[in-house]
Amino acid sequence: MIGERELIKIFLEKFKVRGVPLPFGDDVSAWDLGDGRLAVLKIDVLFAGTDMPPGMTVKQAGWKAMVMAVSDFAAKGVRPSAALVGVGLPRRLLGETGRLAEGLRVAAETYGVKIVGGDTNEAGELTVAVALFGTCSRDKIVSRFGAKPGDLLAVSGFFGSTAVAFKILLEGFKASKGLERRVLRKVYQPRARLSHGLILHRLGATASIDSSDGLAWSLHELARASRVGFKVGRLPLSRDARVLAESHGLDPFNLAFYGGEEFELVATFNPESFRRAEPSLKRRFKVIGVATEERKVRFEGENTSRLIEAKGWEHFKMENIGRGVLDSS
């Protein structure tokens, strides 16, 4: 079956845009403003059927729609400044409009974004499109295409909590109330790592990507774009994911690499630049591996060696996780 990436290729073959500062396929798009400045743009679309897991409220959907777009700006080291919002709303949800707007507003204010306009329409399912705009110096934007063999591989946080949340929501797994509350918060109110993204350049970042499609898929996307491989020596598994793995006999490797919806940053850094950076900045990223000349993505632990497969979320190929589930808050 055709997937999202193949679909994008079809569109790009028709558009035939040349000479853009960032190649197609990166987290954002950019346009040259002259004098070394770029306009940075992004549009992300939330659909109820594929992006709202069971139990997510309309207000939380508004929050998530904004975070989805901001996270891509974070991966490029760019601060978003303005947003347009497009909303498709079923008639049965007209009474939820205020809650949706509130979720969008709170998220925008959290990340310093001004919502300056948009559009509304009737739709068969809740649809929220967020278009972001920002500017930056051309030499400070961090693409997917600059990693080199020997660069450090690092992440902005731990993985697996959202995989655990979906085990609880969709498969009926049991966990303590505290663990359940923490992991569900990761799903219902995700956070964009904007503050981490804004220090990428100061740490000597050579490439970066948002991990919302899963850590494994993000590593393969970076590897393909930069024509490198990765050797991962540290499993960046969250404490909650480790607890559930031990209590239910789950593979920690799968929870860490094949989850998704985490919105962490996955980045490579020039080793010397990273070494010289301020300790307070370096502590915000966890080094988990290194870029290699061999174009394979592998996990090399103390007692194990495993291939990290190119698996993750891709529209049109994966089963929808939340079709028709809408609550109010």
Kinemage of the C-alpha trace (Angstrom):
@kinemage 1
@onewidth
@group {chain A} dominant
@subgroup {mainchain}
@vectorlist {calphas} color= white
{ca met a 1} P 0.000 0.000 0.000
{ca ile a 2} L 1.214 3.505 -0.792
{ca gly a 3} L 2.411 5.390 2.276
{ca glu a 4} L 2.772 9.012 3.321
{ca arg a 5} L 6.337 9.311 1.999
{ca glu a 6} L 5.387 8.031 -1.454
{ca leu a 7} L 2.418 10.402 -1.479
{ca ile a 8} L 4.698 13.355 -0.749
{ca lys a 9} L 7.000 12.342 -3.616
{ca ile a 10} L 4.052 12.460 -6.028
{ca phe a 11} L 3.246 16.034 -4.978
{ca leu a 12} L 6.860 17.167 -5.137
{ca glu a 13} L 7.280 15.835 -8.661
{ca lys a 14} L 4.432 18.129 -9.713
{ca phe a 15} L 5.514 21.212 -7.744
{ca lys a 16} L 9.145 21.245 -9.014
{ca val a 17} L 10.313 24.009 -6.690
{ca arg a 18} L 14.040 24.685 -7.008
{ca gly a 19} L 16.602 26.650 -5.054
{ca val a 20} L 14.978 26.531 -1.590
{ca pro a 21} L 17.335 26.855 1.411
{ca leu a 22} L 16.186 23.557 2.964
{ca pro a 23} L 15.717 20.476 0.793
{ca phe a 24} L 12.242 18.987 0.687
{ca gly a 25} L 11.766 16.303 3.285
{ca asp a 26} L 13.004 18.274 6.273
{ca asp a 27} L 10.853 19.087 9.310
{ca val a 28} L 10.057 22.612 8.063
{ca ser a 29} L 10.251 24.633 4.854
{ca ala a 30} L 12.231 27.831 4.331
{ca trp a 31} L 12.425 30.782 1.965
{ca asp a 32} L 15.350 33.147 1.450
{ca leu a 33} L 14.553 36.699 2.599
{ca gly a 34} L 17.964 38.069 1.642
{ca asp a 35} L 20.671 39.498 3.891
{ca gly a 36} L 21.287 36.081 5.432
{ca arg a 37} L 17.745 35.726 6.823
{ca leu a 38} L 15.236 32.933 6.260
{ca ala a 39} L 11.464 32.770 6.556
{ca val a 40} L 10.665 29.423 8.158
{ca leu a 41} L 7.257 27.830 7.609
{ca lys a 42} L 5.438 24.710 8.718
{ca ile a 43} L 1.918 23.328 8.478
{ca asp a 44} L 0.742 20.340 10.501
{ca val a 45} L -2.726 18.809 10.478
{ca leu a 46} L -4.440 16.936 13.305
{ca phe a 47} L -7.270 14.556 12.376
{ca ala a 48} L -9.493 13.083 15.057
{ca gly a 49} L -9.391 9.626 13.499
{ca thr a 50} L -5.614 9.236 13.488
{ca asp a 51} L -4.306 11.726 16.060
{ca met a 52} L -6.771 11.562 18.978
{ca pro a 53} L -6.306 8.466 21.146
{ca pro a 54} L -9.162 7.216 23.346
{ca gly a 55} L -9.970 9.661 26.121
{ca met a 56} L -8.397 12.743 24.529
{ca thr a 57} L -10.575 15.823 24.978
{ca val a 58} L -11.254 18.503 22.387
{ca lys a 59} L -9.265 20.998 24.460
{ca gln a 60} L -6.330 18.590 24.531
{ca ala a 61} L -6.653 18.156 20.763
{ca gly a 62} L -6.202 21.911 20.343
{ca trp a 63} L -3.113 21.811 22.536
{ca lys a 64} L -1.651 18.859 20.625
{ca ala a 65} L -2.269 20.431 17.213
{ca met a 66} L -0.114 23.429 18.192
{ca val a 67} L 2.576 21.263 19.804
{ca met a 68} L 2.874 19.108 16.669
{ca ala a 69} L 3.892 22.138 14.632
{ca val a 70} L 6.066 23.777 17.307
{ca ser a 71} L 8.030 20.545 17.742
{ca asp a 72} L 9.173 20.688 14.123
{ca phe a 73} L 10.420 24.259 14.627
{ca ala a 74} L 12.261 23.071 17.747
{ca ala a 75} L 14.059 20.427 15.689
{ca lys a 76} L 15.444 23.164 13.436
{ca gly a 77} L 16.519 25.438 16.277
{ca val a 78} L 14.033 28.128 15.246
{ca arg a 79} L 11.574 30.063 17.406
{ca pro a 80} L 8.070 30.260 15.839
{ca ser a 81} L 6.437 33.677 16.106
{ca ala a 82} L 3.027 33.588 14.390
{ca ala a 83} L 0.376 31.007 13.545
{ca leu a 84} L -2.656 30.585 11.319
{ca val a 85} L -5.211 27.990 12.407
{ca gly a 86} L -7.665 26.149 10.164
{ca val a 87} L -10.490 24.210 11.803
{ca gly a 88} L -12.883 21.691 10.283
{ca leu a 89} L -15.669 21.001 12.776
{ca pro a 90} L -18.547 18.499 12.680
{ca arg a 91} L -21.906 20.000 13.668
{ca arg a 92} L -22.121 17.745 16.701
{ca leu a 93} L -19.014 19.447 18.113
{ca leu a 94} L -20.101 23.065 17.677
{ca gly a 95} L -20.611 23.304 21.413
{ca glu a 96} L -16.950 22.352 21.929
{ca thr a 97} L -15.566 25.270 19.902
{ca gly a 98} L -14.582 27.283 22.974
{ca arg a 99} L -12.685 24.356 24.494
{ca leu a 100} L -10.827 23.725 21.234
{ca ala a 101} L -9.878 27.400 20.980
{ca glu a 102} L -8.727 27.383 24.595
{ca gly a 103} L -6.402 24.454 23.980
{ca leu a 104} L -4.891 26.202 20.972
{ca arg a 105} L -4.541 29.490 22.875
{ca val a 106} L -2.836 28.004 25.933
{ca ala a 107} L -0.347 26.041 23.810
{ca ala a 108} L 0.423 29.081 21.661
{ca glu a 109} L 1.068 31.240 24.726
{ca thr a 110} L 3.241 28.523 26.270
{ca tyr a 111} L 5.591 28.636 23.275
{ca gly a 112} L 5.431 32.371 22.588
{ca val a 113} L 3.338 32.095 19.429
{ca lys a 114} L 0.730 34.656 18.356
{ca ile a 115} L -2.337 33.261 16.568
{ca val a 116} L -3.048 35.941 13.954
{ca gly a 117} L -5.855 34.400 11.887
{ca gly a 118} L -7.193 31.316 10.191
{ca asp a 119} L -10.251 29.669 8.673
{ca thr a 120} L -13.185 27.512 9.752
{ca asn a 121} L -15.385 25.068 7.885
{ca glu a 122} L -17.782 22.199 8.432
{ca ala a 123} L -16.178 18.771 8.253
{ca gly a 124} L -17.011 15.128 8.788
{ca glu a 125} L -14.440 14.801 11.583
{ca leu a 126} L -12.540 17.240 13.738
{ca thr a 127} L -9.594 18.609 11.772
{ca val a 128} L -7.135 21.226 13.023
{ca ala a 129} L -4.394 22.638 10.792
{ca val a 130} L -1.707 24.843 12.339
{ca ala a 131} L 0.590 26.862 10.064
{ca leu a 132} L 3.589 28.445 11.783
{ca phe a 133} L 5.912 31.251 10.690
{ca gly a 134} L 9.247 32.376 12.073
{ca thr a 135} L 12.564 33.818 10.956
{ca cys a 136} L 16.191 32.971 11.653
{ca ser a 137} L 19.735 33.479 10.432
{ca arg a 138} L 20.556 31.199 7.538
{ca asp a 139} L 23.665 29.869 9.304
{ca lys a 140} L 21.780 28.846 12.456
{ca ile a 141} L 19.040 26.606 11.113
{ca val a 142} L 19.765 22.895 11.732
{ca ser a 143} L 18.766 20.599 8.867
{ca arg a 144} L 18.555 16.803 8.680
{ca phe a 145} L 21.394 16.689 6.189
{ca gly a 146} L 24.594 17.633 8.030
{ca ala a 147} L 25.572 14.662 10.211
{ca lys a 148} L 29.066 13.249 9.635
{ca pro a 149} L 30.752 10.027 10.769
{ca gly a 150} L 32.106 10.551 14.268
{ca asp a 151} L 29.409 13.026 15.303
{ca leu a 152} L 27.802 12.381 18.669
{ca leu a 153} L 24.191 11.159 18.627
{ca ala a 154} L 22.023 12.580 21.409
{ca val a 155} L 18.382 12.925 22.451
{ca ser a 156} L 16.512 15.523 24.486
{ca gly a 157} L 14.758 13.017 26.749
{ca phe a 158} L 13.743 9.432 27.406
{ca phe a 159} L 11.498 7.203 25.314
{ca gly a 160} L 8.893 4.512 25.868
{ca ser a 161} L 6.341 6.294 28.063
{ca thr a 162} L 3.916 6.866 25.205
{ca ala a 163} L 4.302 3.252 24.085
{ca val a 164} L 3.330 2.274 27.624
{ca ala a 165} L 0.359 4.661 27.519
{ca phe a 166} L -0.947 3.048 24.342
{ca lys a 167} L -0.511 -0.405 25.916
{ca ile a 168} L -2.786 0.807 28.718
{ca leu a 169} L -5.288 2.589 26.468
{ca leu a 170} L -5.555 0.118 23.618
{ca glu a 171} L -4.531 -3.254 25.032
{ca gly a 172} L -5.844 -3.086 28.582
{ca phe a 173} L -2.477 -3.344 30.345
{ca lys a 174} L -2.612 -2.612 34.072
{ca ala a 175} L -0.280 -0.265 35.941
{ca ser a 176} L -0.192 1.671 39.189
{ca lys a 177} L -2.322 4.810 39.319
{ca gly a 178} L 0.745 7.021 39.517
{ca leu a 179} L 2.453 5.415 36.512
{ca glu a 180} L -0.765 5.459 34.498
{ca arg a 181} L -1.331 9.137 35.259
{ca arg a 182} L 2.223 10.090 34.232
{ca val a 183} L 2.280 8.214 30.933
{ca leu a 184} L -1.225 9.292 29.903
{ca arg a 185} L -0.191 12.903 30.466
{ca lys a 186} L 2.540 12.352 27.845
{ca val a 187} L -0.171 11.344 25.348
{ca tyr a 188} L -2.897 13.826 26.245
{ca gln a 189} L -0.672 16.861 26.778
{ca pro a 190} L 2.623 16.352 24.934
{ca arg a 191} L 5.369 18.946 25.199
{ca ala a 192} L 7.492 20.383 22.401
{ca arg a 193} L 11.198 20.655 23.270
{ca leu a 194} L 11.508 24.237 22.032
{ca ser a 195} L 13.946 25.377 24.735
{ca his a 196} L 16.214 22.450 23.818
{ca gly a 197} L 15.941 23.255 20.134
{ca leu a 198} L 16.983 26.850 20.643
{ca ile a 199} L 20.381 25.762 22.010
{ca leu a 200} L 21.158 23.278 19.216
{ca his a 201} L 23.388 25.749 17.371
{ca arg a 202} L 25.336 26.641 20.532
{ca leu a 203} L 26.068 22.953 21.125
{ca gly a 204} L 27.417 22.427 17.620
{ca ala a 205} L 24.471 20.519 16.183
{ca thr a 206} L 25.054 19.153 12.692
{ca ala a 207} L 21.613 17.575 12.126
{ca ser a 208} L 18.333 17.258 13.999
{ca ile a 209} L 14.842 15.796 13.701
{ca asp a 210} L 11.627 15.665 15.725
{ca ser a 211} L 10.909 12.132 16.985
{ca ser a 212} L 7.101 12.095 16.827
{ca asp a 213} L 7.141 9.146 14.395
{ca gly a 214} L 9.253 7.070 16.781
{ca leu a 215} L 12.943 6.944 17.702
{ca ala a 216} L 13.810 4.161 15.250
{ca trp a 217} L 12.173 5.895 12.311
{ca ser a 218} L 13.782 9.215 13.247
{ca leu a 219} L 17.236 7.617 13.321
{ca his a 220} L 16.697 6.116 9.873
{ca glu a 221} L 15.424 9.433 8.490
{ca leu a 222} L 18.532 11.228 9.795
{ca ala a 223} L 20.748 8.448 8.447
{ca arg a 224} L 19.173 8.619 4.980
{ca ala a 225} L 19.303 12.407 4.803
{ca ser a 226} L 22.916 12.673 5.979
{ca arg a 227} L 24.177 9.471 4.307
{ca val a 228} L 25.537 8.014 7.541
{ca gly a 229} L 24.703 5.192 9.897
{ca phe a 230} L 24.348 5.127 13.676
{ca lys a 231} L 25.698 2.950 16.447
{ca val a 232} L 23.524 3.358 19.543
{ca gly a 233} L 25.182 2.261 22.771
{ca arg a 234} L 22.694 3.493 25.369
{ca leu a 235} L 18.991 2.636 25.541
{ca pro a 236} L 17.181 5.910 26.394
{ca leu a 237} L 14.260 4.194 28.133
{ca ser a 238} L 12.090 6.080 30.609
{ca arg a 239} L 11.745 4.788 34.166
{ca asp a 240} L 8.003 4.206 33.748
{ca ala a 241} L 8.555 2.190 30.570
{ca arg a 242} L 11.182 0.093 32.338
{ca val a 243} L 8.780 -0.629 35.215
{ca leu a 244} L 5.994 -1.770 32.868
{ca ala a 245} L 8.420 -3.837 30.812
{ca glu a 246} L 9.549 -5.701 33.931
{ca ser a 247} L 6.021 -6.251 35.277
{ca his a 248} L 4.526 -7.442 31.970
{ca gly a 249} L 7.483 -9.180 30.337
{ca leu a 250} L 7.787 -6.604 27.522
{ca asp a 251} L 10.916 -5.946 25.481
{ca pro a 252} L 12.445 -2.620 26.622
{ca phe a 253} L 14.135 -2.308 23.205
{ca asn a 254} L 10.787 -2.253 21.416
{ca leu a 255} L 9.264 0.226 23.855
{ca ala a 256} L 12.145 2.667 23.388
{ca phe a 257} L 12.612 2.476 19.627
{ca tyr a 258} L 9.173 1.700 18.191
{ca gly a 259} L 6.826 3.906 20.201
{ca gly a 260} L 6.151 7.329 18.765
{ca glu a 261} L 4.329 10.531 19.743
{ca glu a 262} L 7.191 11.485 22.084
{ca phe a 263} L 8.131 14.830 20.466
{ca glu a 264} L 11.720 14.582 21.679
{ca leu a 265} L 14.619 15.868 19.584
{ca val a 266} L 17.135 13.497 18.026
{ca ala a 267} L 20.308 15.329 17.030
{ca thr a 268} L 23.948 14.917 16.058
{ca phe a 269} L 26.724 17.143 17.352
{ca asn a 270} L 30.267 17.923 16.343
{ca pro a 271} L 32.250 16.229 19.154
{ca glu a 272} L 34.685 19.088 19.700
{ca ser a 273} L 31.971 21.772 19.716
{ca phe a 274} L 29.880 19.714 22.123
{ca arg a 275} L 32.877 19.163 24.423
{ca arg a 276} L 33.589 22.912 24.605
{ca ala a 277} L 29.965 23.911 25.260
{ca glu a 278} L 28.754 25.035 28.668
{ca pro a 279} L 28.033 22.066 30.984
{ca ser a 280} L 24.563 23.434 31.784
{ca leu a 281} L 23.678 23.241 28.080
{ca lys a 282} L 25.222 19.825 27.470
{ca arg a 283} L 23.228 18.322 30.337
{ca arg a 284} L 20.016 18.986 28.416
{ca phe a 285} L 20.909 16.294 25.877
{ca lys a 286} L 21.754 12.654 26.548
{ca val a 287} L 24.467 11.181 24.328
{ca ile a 288} L 23.359 7.706 23.236
{ca gly a 289} L 25.668 6.885 20.337
{ca val a 290} L 27.727 7.981 17.373
{ca ala a 291} L 27.307 8.484 13.615
{ca thr a 292} L 29.189 5.953 11.490
{ca glu a 293} L 30.446 5.567 7.940
{ca glu a 294} L 28.689 2.203 7.676
{ca arg a 295} L 25.150 3.117 6.713
{ca lys a 296} L 23.379 0.830 9.149
{ca val a 297} L 21.453 1.696 12.303
{ca arg a 298} L 22.383 -0.671 15.107
{ca phe a 299} L 22.116 -0.985 18.872
{ca glu a 300} L 25.377 -2.161 20.442
{ca gly a 301} L 24.801 -2.743 24.156
{ca glu a 302} L 27.098 -4.430 26.654
{ca asn a 303} L 25.822 -7.926 25.925
{ca thr a 304} L 23.730 -7.497 22.797
{ca ser a 305} L 23.862 -6.335 19.209
{ca arg a 306} L 20.601 -5.701 17.369
{ca leu a 307} L 19.582 -4.083 14.130
{ca ile a 308} L 17.243 -1.142 14.638
{ca glu a 309} L 14.597 -1.540 11.955
{ca ala a 310} L 13.085 1.378 10.035
{ca lys a 311} L 9.694 1.087 11.700
{ca gly a 312} L 7.424 3.841 12.982
{ca trp a 313} L 4.197 5.726 12.384
{ca glu a 314} L 3.339 6.413 8.753
{ca his a 315} L -0.093 7.582 7.580
{ca phe a 316} L -1.918 5.271 5.147
{ca lys a 317} L 0.134 2.291 6.378
{ca met a 318} L -0.675 2.027 10.084
{ca glu a 319} L -3.958 1.350 11.844
{ca asn a 320} L -5.738 4.401 13.221
{ca ile a 321} L -5.543 4.612 16.995
{ca gly a 322} L -8.463 6.751 17.994
{ca arg a 323} L -11.202 6.834 15.392
{ca gly a 324} L -14.392 8.402 16.600
{ca val a 325} L -13.298 8.900 20.211
{ca leu a 326} L -14.045 12.410 21.463
{ca asp a 327} L -14.616 13.642 24.974
{ca ser a 328} L -15.169 17.145 26.310
{ca ser a 329} L -13.311 18.886 29.083
